[in-house]
Amino acid sequence: QVQLVESGGGLVQPGGSLRLSCAASGIIFSIYVMSWYRQAPGKQRELVATITSGGSTGYPSSVKGRFTISRDNAKNTVYLQMNSLKPEDTAVYYCKAAQPGGTNYWGQGTQVTVSS
């Protein structure tokens, strides 16, 4: 059974930092493209970071320079380091595991709230 379990969300003040973790089980983690998405109330889910099996990363302009995705294949875990957080970063953050031509798997999400 495939499981992706996110953790590390919470309440943080503007300008603060959080690190999210997503622990995977039931998949050969090292071959999957791992991504973080977020969904704010009333908005569509959007991609915020991707890391390939080879370690290449990609970010949209809205988070580039502030967010960093990384992976530890020995721990079957992907991370999202979020710095200089803004109120507009408030959302539920989800991780996704994807294999080209295969099934996508999603975690249950973790809430991030940026507020003073």
C-alpha positions, 0 to 999 in steps of 0.5 A: 500500500502506497502512503505519502505522509506530510508533516511540518505545517503550522502557523508562522509569522510573515517573513518566517520559515517552515520545513515540510516533510513528506515520507513515502512508503510502498513505492521505489522512492528513488525513481519517482518525480516528487512534487509539492503542490498547494491549494488555498481556499477557493483556488485551484491546486498549484505546483510549487516545486518539483524534483526529479529522480536525478535531483533536478529542481523546478519552481514557479516564479511565485516561490523561486528564491524562497522555497527549496525542494530536496530529497533523501532517497535513503529516508524515502523523504522529500522536503520543502524548505520555505523561507520569507513566507508571505500571507499569500503562501497560506494553503494546504500543502500536498506532496505528489509522487509521479512516475511517467506512464504510471500512477500518481500518488498524493499525500493527505496535505498539511496546513500552512498558515502565514499570519501575524 
